[in-house]
Amino acid sequence: MSYVVLKDVYKQYKDTKVLSGIDMNIRDGEFVTLLGPSGCGKSTILRILSGLTDATGGQVMIDGKDMKKISPKNRRVGMVFQSYALFPNMTVYENVAFGIKMLKKPENEVGELVGKMLNLVGLQEKKEAYPHELSGGQQQRVALARSLVVRPKVLLLDEPLSALDAQIRKHLQVELRAIQRELDMTMILVTHDQEEAMSVSDRIFVMNNGKIAQEGTPSEIYTHPKTEFVANFIGRYNVFSKEQIGKLIGKNVALSADKYAIRPESIHLQAQVSSYKLSAIAGDSIMNGNVIRTTFHADNKQFTTEQLHHRASTFEKGMEYQLFVEPEDVIALS
Ligand code: ADP
C-alpha cells in the first residue's frame, strides 16, 4: 500500500489554476523528487501535504489516514526550507532539542536523541556553537537534524540545498541520501536542478505547469523522456521534427511520431552494424569538465554531440564528419 497518496489533487487561487489532477503514490521509505521549472507548483504540493494550504479538490492520505481534518501539527510531517531559520540565540544542541522538548520528553531522552541526530549529520563537535559560527552547509545540517529528531512520518525538503555553493551542495546531496537510507524515512524533495534530482532520488516526478509531465526512476526519465518538455528539461537532448530526422538518417526509417529526441552522447564517430548515419559540419566545441560538447550543422538543423575528453578528440570547425546513432537511441516523443 502507498504511504503518501495524492488523488486528483487540484489547487486554484481565484482565477489561477496552480495544480490540476495531481496523482502520486509514494512508498514508505521512498526518496521522491518533484522536479520542474520555477512556478510549476512543486512547493504548493509540499504545502498541501504539510497542511499549510488546503487543496481546492482531491484527496491527500498519509499512512492510511485522510489528512482533510488533521491539523498541520498533528500530521507528523517535517519540513526543511532553503532558509535554515535556526534560532540565532540558541546553540546547535538547543536548536535541535527544541522540537522534542515541546513534546515534553524527559531530559535524558532528549539528550540521547539529540546526540544521535548530531552524530548522524556529523555535527557532534559543534553542539555548543551558535548558528552565526557555522557555515551555510553546517546550518542546513542543523535544520535537518532539528526536523529529523522528532521522527516525522514524512520529511519534505523545499530546495534545501539551493543557497549553498556547488561543491558543498554535491557533498550534502550524498549525505542526505545516506541519512535517508539509514533512517529508512520517506522524503519528498523539491528542486529545479535535474542533476540533483538524478543523484538522490528513487523516483522523480517531472512537473510542468501544474501537472505531472512524467514519473519514473532517474534512469527511466533520463533515457526515455516522453515529451519534448521532459527531453529539454532533464538533459541536453537534441529534438528533431519528423522531417528533419527523416532527412538526416535517410528515408528507410518508419516514422510514426512528429518529434524525436537524441541524447548528445548517443551520437558517435564509430558505426555499428545497424547504425543510422548522419553527415554534418562541425561548429564550435566547448569543454565542460571531462566532456567536449560540439555543435554540428546539417540541412539547416543544428544539434550537439558530447564525447568524453579522454584523448585529443576535438572536431575541427568547418569540416564534414560522418556521425552515427543507434536506432534505439532515437526516441519518439508524444
Ligand atoms: P514552484 O515551487 O514550482 O516554484 P509554487 O508551488 O511556489 O511553484 O507556485 C506555483 C504557482 O502558484 C505560481 O505561479 C505562484 O505564483 C502561484 N501561487 C503560489 N502561492 C500563491 C498565492 N498565495 N496566491 C496566488 N498565487 C499563488
Residues whose N, C-alpha, C, O or C-beta is under 5 A from the ligand:
A	BS01	ADP	Y13 V18 P37 S38 G39 C40 G41 K42 S43 T44
